[in-house]
Amino acid sequence: MNPPGAPSAPPPRGQRRWPGKAGSTAFACRPARGFTLVEVAVVCAVCGVLAAVALPGYTGQLLRAGRADAVDALTRVHAAQARHHA
């Protein structure tokens, strides 16, 4: 036992300092490892919703950028033709 005022030793890795009830070891011996299937499923669902929301805006932006490049190219061709026929 530690003398009064001395810091107590930390619990072994993966064990809780204060189990639910006095003497309860239901969670005390279970090490914390990785993610549960529910956590992974929730993260996948959130990523899917974000992708579904973001993808239409992204493709629309790509189309607008392509149109702007096409208009710029046609403007340059028109100017070159005007110089050639002048």
OpenMM code with the backbone's topology and positions (N, CA, C; nanometers):
from openmm import Vec3, app, unit

residues = "MET ASN PRO PRO GLY ALA PRO SER ALA PRO PRO PRO ARG GLY GLN ARG ARG TRP PRO GLY LYS ALA GLY SER THR ALA PHE ALA CYS ARG PRO ALA ARG GLY PHE THR LEU VAL GLU VAL ALA VAL VAL CYS ALA VAL CYS GLY VAL LEU ALA ALA VAL ALA LEU PRO GLY TYR THR GLY GLN LEU LEU ARG ALA GLY ARG ALA ASP ALA VAL ASP ALA LEU THR ARG VAL HIS ALA ALA GLN ALA ARG HIS HIS ALA".split()
positions = [
    Vec3(0.0841, -0.1173, 0.0000),
    Vec3(0.0000, 0.0000, 0.0000),
    Vec3(0.0884, 0.1233, 0.0000),
    Vec3(0.0474, 0.2277, -0.0691),
    Vec3(0.1240, 0.3519, -0.0780),
    Vec3(0.1029, 0.4359, 0.0471),
    Vec3(0.2060, 0.5091, 0.0882),
    Vec3(0.1883, 0.6000, 0.2013),
    Vec3(0.0936, 0.7127, 0.1618),
    Vec3(0.0268, 0.7746, 0.2589),
    Vec3(-0.0665, 0.8838, 0.2270),
    Vec3(0.0045, 0.9968, 0.1529),
    Vec3(-0.0587, 1.0470, 0.0473),
    Vec3(-0.0023, 1.1566, -0.0309),
    Vec3(0.0879, 1.1114, -0.1439),
    Vec3(0.1286, 0.9848, -0.1458),
    Vec3(0.2152, 0.9348, -0.2529),
    Vec3(0.1284, 0.9000, -0.3734),
    Vec3(0.1803, 0.9242, -0.4945),
    Vec3(0.1009, 0.8903, -0.6135),
    Vec3(0.0865, 0.7393, -0.6264),
    Vec3(-0.0304, 0.6969, -0.6702),
    Vec3(-0.0526, 0.5536, -0.6886),
    Vec3(0.0009, 0.5118, -0.8248),
    Vec3(0.0358, 0.3858, -0.8352),
    Vec3(0.0882, 0.3333, -0.9611),
    Vec3(-0.0258, 0.3272, -1.0624),
    Vec3(0.0036, 0.3562, -1.1893),
    Vec3(-0.1024, 0.3488, -1.2907),
    Vec3(-0.1456, 0.2039, -1.3100),
    Vec3(-0.2691, 0.1826, -1.3552),
    Vec3(-0.3146, 0.0453, -1.3789),
    Vec3(-0.2403, -0.0127, -1.4985),
    Vec3(-0.2353, -0.1451, -1.5086),
    Vec3(-0.1713, -0.2055, -1.6257),
    Vec3(-0.2390, -0.1585, -1.7537),
    Vec3(-0.1641, -0.1601, -1.8623),
    Vec3(-0.2143, -0.1104, -1.9905),
    Vec3(-0.3407, -0.1860, -2.0323),
    Vec3(-0.4424, -0.1098, -2.0735),
    Vec3(-0.5665, -0.1691, -2.1202),
    Vec3(-0.6666, -0.1954, -2.0101),
    Vec3(-0.6317, -0.1661, -1.8863),
    Vec3(-0.7250, -0.1879, -1.7770),
    Vec3(-0.7751, -0.0553, -1.7245),
    Vec3(-0.8977, -0.0569, -1.6746),
    Vec3(-0.9574, 0.0646, -1.6206),
    Vec3(-0.9091, 0.0866, -1.4780),
    Vec3(-0.8966, 0.2127, -1.4420),
    Vec3(-0.8539, 0.2453, -1.3064),
    Vec3(-0.9656, 0.2152, -1.2074),
    Vec3(-1.0898, 0.2471, -1.2435),
    Vec3(-1.2035, 0.2264, -1.1539),
    Vec3(-1.3072, 0.1423, -1.2258),
    Vec3(-1.3093, 0.0117, -1.2049),
    Vec3(-1.4133, -0.0688, -1.2676),
    Vec3(-1.5506, -0.0277, -1.2160),
    Vec3(-1.6558, -0.0662, -1.2876),
    Vec3(-1.7914, -0.0233, -1.2554),
    Vec3(-1.8302, -0.0411, -1.1100),
    Vec3(-1.8194, -0.1582, -1.0552),
    Vec3(-1.8553, -0.1837, -0.9154),
    Vec3(-1.7309, -0.2321, -0.8427),
    Vec3(-1.7335, -0.2203, -0.7130),
    Vec3(-1.6203, -0.2680, -0.6338),
    Vec3(-1.6042, -0.4176, -0.6562),
    Vec3(-1.4886, -0.4577, -0.6999),
    Vec3(-1.4610, -0.5988, -0.7233),
    Vec3(-1.5030, -0.6480, -0.8601),
    Vec3(-1.5667, -0.5659, -0.9407),
    Vec3(-1.6101, -0.6070, -1.0739),
    Vec3(-1.4913, -0.6087, -1.1683),
    Vec3(-1.4770, -0.7167, -1.2421),
    Vec3(-1.3669, -0.7262, -1.3381),
    Vec3(-1.4203, -0.7473, -1.4788),
    Vec3(-1.5458, -0.7111, -1.5027),
    Vec3(-1.6055, -0.7344, -1.6341),
    Vec3(-1.5283, -0.6633, -1.7443),
    Vec3(-1.4868, -0.5400, -1.7196),
    Vec3(-1.4147, -0.4645, -1.8208),
    Vec3(-1.2685, -0.4438, -1.7834),
    Vec3(-1.2290, -0.4805, -1.6644),
    Vec3(-1.0948, -0.4497, -1.6171),
    Vec3(-0.9885, -0.5293, -1.6909),
    Vec3(-1.0182, -0.6506, -1.7328),
    Vec3(-0.9162, -0.7352, -1.7949),
    Vec3(-0.9214, -0.7315, -1.9464),
    Vec3(-1.0168, -0.6607, -2.0029),
    Vec3(-1.0302, -0.6568, -2.1486),
    Vec3(-0.9473, -0.5426, -2.2046),
    Vec3(-0.8420, -0.5712, -2.2802),
    Vec3(-0.7624, -0.4620, -2.3365),
    Vec3(-0.8393, -0.3888, -2.4457),
    Vec3(-0.8111, -0.2607, -2.4593),
    Vec3(-0.8758, -0.1798, -2.5628),
    Vec3(-0.7994, -0.1994, -2.6930),
    Vec3(-0.8636, -0.2634, -2.7914),
    Vec3(-0.7978, -0.2887, -2.9195),
    Vec3(-0.8890, -0.2469, -3.0332),
    Vec3(-0.8407, -0.1627, -3.1217),
    Vec3(-0.9076, -0.1322, -3.2467),
    Vec3(-1.0462, -0.0714, -3.2344),
    Vec3(-1.1195, -0.0776, -3.3461),
    Vec3(-1.2528, -0.0208, -3.3556),
    Vec3(-1.3547, -0.1332, -3.3628),
    Vec3(-1.4760, -0.1044, -3.3199),
    Vec3(-1.5827, -0.2028, -3.3324),
    Vec3(-1.6429, -0.1940, -3.4722),
    Vec3(-1.7176, -0.2963, -3.5075),
    Vec3(-1.7817, -0.2997, -3.6389),
    Vec3(-1.8820, -0.1856, -3.6538),
    Vec3(-1.9504, -0.1518, -3.5460),
    Vec3(-2.0480, -0.0424, -3.5504),
    Vec3(-1.9773, 0.0900, -3.5777),
    Vec3(-1.8637, 0.1138, -3.5136),
    Vec3(-1.7896, 0.2382, -3.5364),
    Vec3(-1.7438, 0.2493, -3.6815),
    Vec3(-1.6935, 0.1404, -3.7368),
    Vec3(-1.6483, 0.1415, -3.8764),
    Vec3(-1.7667, 0.1640, -3.9704),
    Vec3(-1.8808, 0.1020, -3.9411),
    Vec3(-1.9993, 0.1198, -4.0254),
    Vec3(-2.0488, 0.2637, -4.0215),
    Vec3(-2.0463, 0.3259, -3.9046),
    Vec3(-2.0904, 0.4656, -3.8934),
    Vec3(-1.9977, 0.5565, -3.9727),
    Vec3(-1.8674, 0.5343, -3.9633),
    Vec3(-1.7719, 0.6168, -4.0382),
    Vec3(-1.7926, 0.5989, -4.1883),
    Vec3(-1.8151, 0.4760, -4.2326),
    Vec3(-1.8405, 0.4522, -4.3756),
    Vec3(-1.9686, 0.5216, -4.4212),
    Vec3(-2.0713, 0.5187, -4.3382),
    Vec3(-2.1971, 0.5852, -4.3740),
    Vec3(-2.1788, 0.7359, -4.3838),
    Vec3(-2.1064, 0.7943, -4.2904),
    Vec3(-2.0820, 0.9392, -4.2940),
    Vec3(-2.0012, 0.9756, -4.4177),
    Vec3(-1.8989, 0.8967, -4.4496),
    Vec3(-1.8193, 0.9243, -4.5701),
    Vec3(-1.9043, 0.9121, -4.6962),
    Vec3(-1.9938, 0.8158, -4.6999),
    Vec3(-2.0824, 0.8004, -4.8148),
    Vec3(-2.1753, 0.9188, -4.8325),
    Vec3(-2.2303, 0.9687, -4.7235),
    Vec3(-2.3191, 1.0854, -4.7310),
    Vec3(-2.2413, 1.2075, -4.7777),
    Vec3(-2.1216, 1.2274, -4.7233),
    Vec3(-2.0399, 1.3418, -4.7662),
    Vec3(-2.0046, 1.3324, -4.9142),
    Vec3(-1.9707, 1.2141, -4.9614),
    Vec3(-1.9386, 1.1970, -5.1030),
    Vec3(-2.0614, 1.2225, -5.1902),
    Vec3(-2.1779, 1.1756, -5.1462),
    Vec3(-2.3004, 1.1963, -5.2239),
    Vec3(-2.3368, 1.3436, -5.2326),
    Vec3(-2.3050, 1.4192, -5.1294),
    Vec3(-2.3346, 1.5623, -5.1306),
    Vec3(-2.2315, 1.6378, -5.2139),
    Vec3(-2.1053, 1.5998, -5.2050),
    Vec3(-1.9978, 1.6757, -5.2689),
    Vec3(-1.9809, 1.6435, -5.4174),
    Vec3(-2.0117, 1.5225, -5.4590),
    Vec3(-1.9836, 1.4811, -5.5970),
    Vec3(-2.0581, 1.5620, -5.7028),
    Vec3(-2.1873, 1.5893, -5.6902),
    Vec3(-2.2537, 1.6698, -5.7940),
    Vec3(-2.1935, 1.8097, -5.8081),
    Vec3(-2.1591, 1.8723, -5.6982),
    Vec3(-2.0963, 2.0043, -5.7056),
    Vec3(-1.9605, 1.9990, -5.7725),
    Vec3(-1.8857, 1.8931, -5.7445),
    Vec3(-1.7524, 1.8786, -5.8033),
    Vec3(-1.7614, 1.8558, -5.9541),
    Vec3(-1.8531, 1.7696, -5.9974),
    Vec3(-1.8654, 1.7453, -6.1413),
    Vec3(-1.9160, 1.8700, -6.2140),
    Vec3(-2.0063, 1.9449, -6.1501),
    Vec3(-2.0523, 2.0702, -6.2105),
    Vec3(-1.9391, 2.1700, -6.2259),
    Vec3(-1.8525, 2.1751, -6.1264),
    Vec3(-1.7380, 2.2656, -6.1333),
    Vec3(-1.6432, 2.2236, -6.2457),
    Vec3(-1.6233, 2.0938, -6.2633),
    Vec3(-1.5387, 2.0457, -6.3733),
    Vec3(-1.5981, 2.0839, -6.5088),
    Vec3(-1.7300, 2.0724, -6.5234),
    Vec3(-1.7939, 2.1103, -6.6497),
    Vec3(-1.7780, 2.2597, -6.6774),
    Vec3(-1.7962, 2.3422, -6.5730),
    Vec3(-1.7794, 2.4869, -6.5920),
    Vec3(-1.6358, 2.5211, -6.6307),
    Vec3(-1.5393, 2.4533, -6.5711),
    Vec3(-1.3991, 2.4791, -6.6048),
    Vec3(-1.3708, 2.4376, -6.7490),
    Vec3(-1.4277, 2.3243, -6.7919),
    Vec3(-1.4085, 2.2797, -6.9301),
    Vec3(-1.4703, 2.3768, -7.0295),
    Vec3(-1.5884, 2.4282, -6.9963),
    Vec3(-1.6518, 2.5268, -7.0846),
    Vec3(-1.5686, 2.6541, -7.0936),
    Vec3(-1.5140, 2.6982, -6.9812),
    Vec3(-1.4318, 2.8195, -6.9818),
    Vec3(-1.3083, 2.7995, -7.0693),
    Vec3(-1.2467, 2.6813, -7.0615),
    Vec3(-1.1308, 2.6531, -7.1471),
    Vec3(-1.1711, 2.6509, -7.2946),
    Vec3(-1.2878, 2.5939, -7.3250),
    Vec3(-1.3331, 2.5881, -7.4637),
    Vec3(-1.3620, 2.7277, -7.5180),
    Vec3(-1.4259, 2.8123, -7.4374),
    Vec3(-1.4539, 2.9497, -7.4808),
    Vec3(-1.3237, 3.0241, -7.5048),
    Vec3(-1.2257, 3.0048, -7.4184),
    Vec3(-1.0959, 3.0706, -7.4354),
    Vec3(-1.0280, 3.0242, -7.5641),
    Vec3(-1.0331, 2.8939, -7.5922),
    Vec3(-0.9713, 2.8421, -7.7144),
    Vec3(-1.0421, 2.8962, -7.8388),
    Vec3(-1.1752, 2.9019, -7.8362),
    Vec3(-1.2482, 2.9549, -7.9514),
    Vec3(-1.2209, 3.1032, -7.9721),
    Vec3(-1.2048, 3.1768, -7.8631),
    Vec3(-1.1722, 3.3193, -7.8747),
    Vec3(-1.0366, 3.3373, -7.9414),
    Vec3(-0.9391, 3.2532, -7.9031),
    Vec3(-0.8063, 3.2633, -7.9650),
    Vec3(-0.8107, 3.2248, -8.1130),
    Vec3(-0.8903, 3.1221, -8.1472),
    Vec3(-0.9028, 3.0822, -8.2879),
    Vec3(-0.9683, 3.1942, -8.3676),
    Vec3(-1.0717, 3.2563, -8.3123),
    Vec3(-1.1394, 3.3657, -8.3810),
    Vec3(-1.0434, 3.4821, -8.4045),
    Vec3(-0.9637, 3.5154, -8.3044),
    Vec3(-0.8676, 3.6253, -8.3199),
    Vec3(-0.7632, 3.5907, -8.4251),
    Vec3(-0.7181, 3.4653, -8.4284),
    Vec3(-0.6183, 3.4249, -8.5283),
    Vec3(-0.6779, 3.4305, -8.6690),
    Vec3(-0.8032, 3.3892, -8.6843),
    Vec3(-0.8673, 3.3966, -8.8153),
    Vec3(-0.8863, 3.5419, -8.8585),
    Vec3(-0.9227, 3.6268, -8.7655),
    Vec3(-0.9412, 3.7682, -8.7990),
    Vec3(-0.8096, 3.8295, -8.8450),
    Vec3(-0.6990, 3.7938, -8.7790),
    Vec3(-0.5678, 3.8454, -8.8216),
    Vec3(-0.5301, 3.7898, -8.9582),
    Vec3(-0.5634, 3.6643, -8.9852),
    Vec3(-0.5265, 3.6024, -9.1117),
    Vec3(-0.6043, 3.6636, -9.2288),
    Vec3(-0.7313, 3.6941, -9.2102),
    Vec3(-0.8138, 3.7476, -9.3177),
    Vec3(-0.8066, 3.8993, -9.3292),
    Vec3(-0.7354, 3.9619, -9.2398),
    Vec3(-0.7294, 4.1082, -9.2444),
    Vec3(-0.6296, 4.1584, -9.3450),
] * unit.nanometer
topology = app.Topology()
chain = topology.addChain("A")
for resn in residues:
    res = topology.addResidue(resn, chain)
    for name in ("N", "CA", "C"):
        topology.addAtom(name, app.Element.getBySymbol(name[0]), res)
